[in-house]
Amino acid sequence: MTRSGKPDLGILILLADQEFVRELRAYTAGQGYDDQGRSDGFVLRTLSAGPTTVSGLAERLEISKQGAGQIVDDMERRGYVERRPDPSDARARLLQLTAHGEAALSTARRFHQTYERRLRRRLGDEAIDTLREVLAEMAGEAQIDNPHFRALMF
């Protein structure tokens, strides 16, 4: 609690994120995607913008190439992504979503839309529009316009 007796804003943001993720995981598990890893959503959204290499994925997710490789290996084993030869570079392999990965992403996006509609019904359009403005301000224009994250937003 702050001195005003209200919960700390940072903690509320953290708790809201945790609850959102908990509900998302429960929903996707109920739709048959009960094997989702913590990074899967970011990878699925990133690859939905188009194929990339492990190095490109690492750069977009701001993690090491080794870390990205481990995530991709796991997601490939679970059938969400696949590696294909890069037609412009015989040494490179491009990552892309499988049909299973595309379906999982579609399921998650459906949840996101349903979640926002539910909030709009409960709190009203004005409150949710204001929430979006506040979150955008907190994220900052540079983050929102960052091409690495832009693909994640739509």
ChimeraX commands (.cxc) that place a marker at each C-alpha (Angstrom):
marker #1 position 0.00,0.00,0.00 radius 0.5
marker #1 position 1.09,3.52,-0.70 radius 0.5
marker #1 position 0.78,6.35,1.82 radius 0.5
marker #1 position -2.61,7.14,0.32 radius 0.5
marker #1 position -3.80,3.67,1.30 radius 0.5
marker #1 position -4.10,2.60,-2.34 radius 0.5
marker #1 position -2.22,-0.37,-3.74 radius 0.5
marker #1 position 1.09,0.44,-5.44 radius 0.5
marker #1 position 0.57,1.04,-9.18 radius 0.5
marker #1 position 3.51,-1.12,-10.19 radius 0.5
marker #1 position 2.21,-4.06,-8.16 radius 0.5
marker #1 position -1.28,-3.63,-9.65 radius 0.5
marker #1 position 0.22,-3.73,-13.16 radius 0.5
marker #1 position 2.18,-6.87,-12.27 radius 0.5
marker #1 position -0.87,-8.57,-10.73 radius 0.5
marker #1 position -3.06,-7.63,-13.71 radius 0.5
marker #1 position -0.47,-9.10,-16.09 radius 0.5
marker #1 position -0.21,-12.30,-14.07 radius 0.5
marker #1 position -3.99,-12.73,-14.01 radius 0.5
marker #1 position -4.26,-12.04,-17.73 radius 0.5
marker #1 position -1.60,-14.66,-18.49 radius 0.5
marker #1 position -3.25,-17.17,-16.11 radius 0.5
marker #1 position -6.59,-16.75,-17.90 radius 0.5
marker #1 position -4.92,-16.92,-21.32 radius 0.5
marker #1 position -3.14,-20.17,-20.44 radius 0.5
marker #1 position -6.35,-21.69,-19.06 radius 0.5
marker #1 position -8.24,-20.72,-22.21 radius 0.5
marker #1 position -5.61,-22.01,-24.64 radius 0.5
marker #1 position -5.21,-25.22,-22.62 radius 0.5
marker #1 position -8.96,-25.71,-22.85 radius 0.5
marker #1 position -8.66,-25.38,-26.63 radius 0.5
marker #1 position -6.03,-28.13,-26.81 radius 0.5
marker #1 position -2.85,-26.06,-26.40 radius 0.5
marker #1 position -1.88,-27.19,-22.92 radius 0.5
marker #1 position 1.83,-27.42,-23.71 radius 0.5
marker #1 position 2.53,-23.71,-24.18 radius 0.5
marker #1 position 5.83,-22.37,-22.91 radius 0.5
marker #1 position 6.42,-18.91,-21.44 radius 0.5
marker #1 position 7.93,-17.50,-24.64 radius 0.5
marker #1 position 5.66,-19.23,-27.14 radius 0.5
marker #1 position 3.28,-16.32,-27.59 radius 0.5
marker #1 position 6.08,-13.91,-28.46 radius 0.5
marker #1 position 7.60,-16.36,-30.93 radius 0.5
marker #1 position 4.24,-17.13,-32.55 radius 0.5
marker #1 position 3.45,-13.43,-32.98 radius 0.5
marker #1 position 6.94,-12.65,-34.26 radius 0.5
marker #1 position 6.83,-15.42,-36.87 radius 0.5
marker #1 position 3.31,-14.43,-37.91 radius 0.5
marker #1 position 4.91,-11.32,-39.41 radius 0.5
marker #1 position 7.01,-13.58,-41.66 radius 0.5
marker #1 position 9.80,-16.13,-41.58 radius 0.5
marker #1 position 13.09,-15.26,-39.91 radius 0.5
marker #1 position 16.28,-16.96,-38.79 radius 0.5
marker #1 position 17.13,-17.94,-35.22 radius 0.5
marker #1 position 19.45,-14.91,-35.13 radius 0.5
marker #1 position 16.66,-12.64,-36.32 radius 0.5
marker #1 position 14.30,-14.07,-33.73 radius 0.5
marker #1 position 16.91,-13.59,-30.98 radius 0.5
marker #1 position 17.33,-9.96,-32.00 radius 0.5
marker #1 position 13.58,-9.31,-32.06 radius 0.5
marker #1 position 13.06,-10.94,-28.67 radius 0.5
marker #1 position 16.20,-9.31,-27.26 radius 0.5
marker #1 position 17.69,-12.59,-26.07 radius 0.5
marker #1 position 20.83,-14.54,-26.97 radius 0.5
marker #1 position 21.03,-16.62,-30.13 radius 0.5
marker #1 position 21.57,-19.67,-27.93 radius 0.5
marker #1 position 18.44,-18.87,-25.90 radius 0.5
marker #1 position 16.40,-18.39,-29.06 radius 0.5
marker #1 position 17.75,-21.66,-30.44 radius 0.5
marker #1 position 16.65,-23.54,-27.33 radius 0.5
marker #1 position 13.17,-22.04,-27.50 radius 0.5
marker #1 position 12.89,-22.88,-31.22 radius 0.5
marker #1 position 14.14,-26.45,-30.68 radius 0.5
marker #1 position 11.44,-26.96,-28.05 radius 0.5
marker #1 position 8.69,-25.35,-30.13 radius 0.5
marker #1 position 9.75,-27.37,-33.17 radius 0.5
marker #1 position 9.59,-30.57,-31.13 radius 0.5
marker #1 position 6.05,-29.63,-30.04 radius 0.5
marker #1 position 5.02,-28.86,-33.62 radius 0.5
marker #1 position 4.55,-25.07,-33.47 radius 0.5
marker #1 position 7.42,-23.99,-35.74 radius 0.5
marker #1 position 9.49,-25.52,-38.49 radius 0.5
marker #1 position 12.81,-24.75,-40.15 radius 0.5
marker #1 position 13.03,-24.50,-43.90 radius 0.5
marker #1 position 15.93,-23.71,-46.23 radius 0.5
marker #1 position 16.36,-20.01,-46.99 radius 0.5
marker #1 position 16.02,-19.63,-50.76 radius 0.5
marker #1 position 18.41,-16.65,-50.71 radius 0.5
marker #1 position 21.12,-18.27,-48.54 radius 0.5
marker #1 position 21.77,-22.01,-48.74 radius 0.5
marker #1 position 23.49,-21.98,-45.33 radius 0.5
marker #1 position 20.59,-20.35,-43.49 radius 0.5
marker #1 position 17.37,-21.89,-42.22 radius 0.5
marker #1 position 14.20,-19.88,-41.92 radius 0.5
marker #1 position 11.74,-20.35,-39.08 radius 0.5
marker #1 position 8.05,-20.29,-39.81 radius 0.5
marker #1 position 4.83,-21.28,-38.15 radius 0.5
marker #1 position 3.32,-24.67,-38.79 radius 0.5
marker #1 position -0.43,-25.05,-39.20 radius 0.5
marker #1 position -0.49,-26.04,-35.50 radius 0.5
marker #1 position 1.39,-22.84,-34.60 radius 0.5
marker #1 position -0.95,-20.68,-36.67 radius 0.5
marker #1 position -3.97,-22.30,-35.00 radius 0.5
marker #1 position -2.48,-21.72,-31.53 radius 0.5
marker #1 position -1.85,-18.06,-32.36 radius 0.5
marker #1 position -5.39,-17.69,-33.68 radius 0.5
marker #1 position -6.72,-19.17,-30.43 radius 0.5
marker #1 position -4.65,-16.74,-28.33 radius 0.5
marker #1 position -5.79,-13.79,-30.43 radius 0.5
marker #1 position -9.40,-14.86,-29.97 radius 0.5
marker #1 position -8.83,-14.84,-26.21 radius 0.5
marker #1 position -7.32,-11.34,-26.37 radius 0.5
marker #1 position -10.36,-10.02,-28.24 radius 0.5
marker #1 position -12.81,-11.76,-25.91 radius 0.5
marker #1 position -10.96,-10.46,-22.86 radius 0.5
marker #1 position -11.12,-6.88,-24.08 radius 0.5
marker #1 position -14.81,-7.19,-25.01 radius 0.5
marker #1 position -15.53,-8.53,-21.51 radius 0.5
marker #1 position -13.73,-5.58,-19.92 radius 0.5
marker #1 position -15.60,-3.15,-22.17 radius 0.5
marker #1 position -18.95,-4.67,-21.11 radius 0.5
marker #1 position -18.02,-4.44,-17.42 radius 0.5
marker #1 position -16.24,-1.08,-17.36 radius 0.5
marker #1 position -17.38,0.75,-20.50 radius 0.5
marker #1 position -15.63,1.85,-23.64 radius 0.5
marker #1 position -14.33,5.08,-22.14 radius 0.5
marker #1 position -12.54,3.29,-19.29 radius 0.5
marker #1 position -10.87,0.80,-21.63 radius 0.5
marker #1 position -9.91,3.49,-24.13 radius 0.5
marker #1 position -8.34,5.42,-21.24 radius 0.5
marker #1 position -6.58,2.27,-20.03 radius 0.5
marker #1 position -5.14,1.77,-23.51 radius 0.5
marker #1 position -3.92,5.39,-23.54 radius 0.5
marker #1 position -2.30,5.02,-20.13 radius 0.5
marker #1 position -0.58,1.76,-21.07 radius 0.5
marker #1 position 0.64,3.25,-24.35 radius 0.5
marker #1 position 2.03,6.24,-22.45 radius 0.5
marker #1 position 3.75,3.92,-19.97 radius 0.5
marker #1 position 5.23,1.80,-22.76 radius 0.5
marker #1 position 6.45,4.89,-24.59 radius 0.5
marker #1 position 6.26,5.83,-28.22 radius 0.5
marker #1 position 9.72,4.41,-28.95 radius 0.5
marker #1 position 8.67,0.96,-27.75 radius 0.5
marker #1 position 5.38,1.03,-29.61 radius 0.5
marker #1 position 7.09,2.13,-32.83 radius 0.5
marker #1 position 9.99,-0.32,-32.42 radius 0.5
marker #1 position 9.76,-2.64,-35.45 radius 0.5
marker #1 position 10.83,-5.61,-33.30 radius 0.5
marker #1 position 7.76,-5.20,-31.09 radius 0.5
marker #1 position 5.36,-3.83,-33.68 radius 0.5
marker #1 position 4.71,-7.32,-35.06 radius 0.5
marker #1 position 3.68,-8.47,-31.59 radius 0.5
marker #1 position 0.91,-5.89,-31.31 radius 0.5
marker #1 position -1.32,-6.87,-34.19 radius 0.5
marker link #1:1,2 radius 0.2
marker link #1:2,3 radius 0.2
marker link #1:3,4 radius 0.2
marker link #1:4,5 radius 0.2
marker link #1:5,6 radius 0.2
marker link #1:6,7 radius 0.2
marker link #1:7,8 radius 0.2
marker link #1:8,9 radius 0.2
marker link #1:9,10 radius 0.2
marker link #1:10,11 radius 0.2
marker link #1:11,12 radius 0.2
marker link #1:12,13 radius 0.2
marker link #1:13,14 radius 0.2
marker link #1:14,15 radius 0.2
marker link #1:15,16 radius 0.2
marker link #1:16,17 radius 0.2
marker link #1:17,18 radius 0.2
marker link #1:18,19 radius 0.2
marker link #1:19,20 radius 0.2
marker link #1:20,21 radius 0.2
marker link #1:21,22 radius 0.2
marker link #1:22,23 radius 0.2
marker link #1:23,24 radius 0.2
marker link #1:24,25 radius 0.2
marker link #1:25,26 radius 0.2
marker link #1:26,27 radius 0.2
marker link #1:27,28 radius 0.2
marker link #1:28,29 radius 0.2
marker link #1:29,30 radius 0.2
marker link #1:30,31 radius 0.2
marker link #1:31,32 radius 0.2
marker link #1:32,33 radius 0.2
marker link #1:33,34 radius 0.2
marker link #1:34,35 radius 0.2
marker link #1:35,36 radius 0.2
marker link #1:36,37 radius 0.2
marker link #1:37,38 radius 0.2
marker link #1:38,39 radius 0.2
marker link #1:39,40 radius 0.2
marker link #1:40,41 radius 0.2
marker link #1:41,42 radius 0.2
marker link #1:42,43 radius 0.2
marker link #1:43,44 radius 0.2
marker link #1:44,45 radius 0.2
marker link #1:45,46 radius 0.2
marker link #1:46,47 radius 0.2
marker link #1:47,48 radius 0.2
marker link #1:48,49 radius 0.2
marker link #1:49,50 radius 0.2
marker link #1:50,51 radius 0.2
marker link #1:51,52 radius 0.2
marker link #1:52,53 radius 0.2
marker link #1:53,54 radius 0.2
marker link #1:54,55 radius 0.2
marker link #1:55,56 radius 0.2
marker link #1:56,57 radius 0.2
marker link #1:57,58 radius 0.2
marker link #1:58,59 radius 0.2
marker link #1:59,60 radius 0.2
marker link #1:60,61 radius 0.2
marker link #1:61,62 radius 0.2
marker link #1:62,63 radius 0.2
marker link #1:63,64 radius 0.2
marker link #1:64,65 radius 0.2
marker link #1:65,66 radius 0.2
marker link #1:66,67 radius 0.2
marker link #1:67,68 radius 0.2
marker link #1:68,69 radius 0.2
marker link #1:69,70 radius 0.2
marker link #1:70,71 radius 0.2
marker link #1:71,72 radius 0.2
marker link #1:72,73 radius 0.2
marker link #1:73,74 radius 0.2
marker link #1:74,75 radius 0.2
marker link #1:75,76 radius 0.2
marker link #1:76,77 radius 0.2
marker link #1:77,78 radius 0.2
marker link #1:78,79 radius 0.2
marker link #1:79,80 radius 0.2
marker link #1:80,81 radius 0.2
marker link #1:81,82 radius 0.2
marker link #1:82,83 radius 0.2
marker link #1:83,84 radius 0.2
marker link #1:84,85 radius 0.2
marker link #1:85,86 radius 0.2
marker link #1:86,87 radius 0.2
marker link #1:87,88 radius 0.2
marker link #1:88,89 radius 0.2
marker link #1:89,90 radius 0.2
marker link #1:90,91 radius 0.2
marker link #1:91,92 radius 0.2
marker link #1:92,93 radius 0.2
marker link #1:93,94 radius 0.2
marker link #1:94,95 radius 0.2
marker link #1:95,96 radius 0.2
marker link #1:96,97 radius 0.2
marker link #1:97,98 radius 0.2
marker link #1:98,99 radius 0.2
marker link #1:99,100 radius 0.2
marker link #1:100,101 radius 0.2
marker link #1:101,102 radius 0.2
marker link #1:102,103 radius 0.2
marker link #1:103,104 radius 0.2
marker link #1:104,105 radius 0.2
marker link #1:105,106 radius 0.2
marker link #1:106,107 radius 0.2
marker link #1:107,108 radius 0.2
marker link #1:108,109 radius 0.2
marker link #1:109,110 radius 0.2
marker link #1:110,111 radius 0.2
marker link #1:111,112 radius 0.2
marker link #1:112,113 radius 0.2
marker link #1:113,114 radius 0.2
marker link #1:114,115 radius 0.2
marker link #1:115,116 radius 0.2
marker link #1:116,117 radius 0.2
marker link #1:117,118 radius 0.2
marker link #1:118,119 radius 0.2
marker link #1:119,120 radius 0.2
marker link #1:120,121 radius 0.2
marker link #1:121,122 radius 0.2
marker link #1:122,123 radius 0.2
marker link #1:123,124 radius 0.2
marker link #1:124,125 radius 0.2
marker link #1:125,126 radius 0.2
marker link #1:126,127 radius 0.2
marker link #1:127,128 radius 0.2
marker link #1:128,129 radius 0.2
marker link #1:129,130 radius 0.2
marker link #1:130,131 radius 0.2
marker link #1:131,132 radius 0.2
marker link #1:132,133 radius 0.2
marker link #1:133,134 radius 0.2
marker link #1:134,135 radius 0.2
marker link #1:135,136 radius 0.2
marker link #1:136,137 radius 0.2
marker link #1:137,138 radius 0.2
marker link #1:138,139 radius 0.2
marker link #1:139,140 radius 0.2
marker link #1:140,141 radius 0.2
marker link #1:141,142 radius 0.2
marker link #1:142,143 radius 0.2
marker link #1:143,144 radius 0.2
marker link #1:144,145 radius 0.2
marker link #1:145,146 radius 0.2
marker link #1:146,147 radius 0.2
marker link #1:147,148 radius 0.2
marker link #1:148,149 radius 0.2
marker link #1:149,150 radius 0.2
marker link #1:150,151 radius 0.2
marker link #1:151,152 radius 0.2
marker link #1:152,153 radius 0.2
marker link #1:153,154 radius 0.2
view
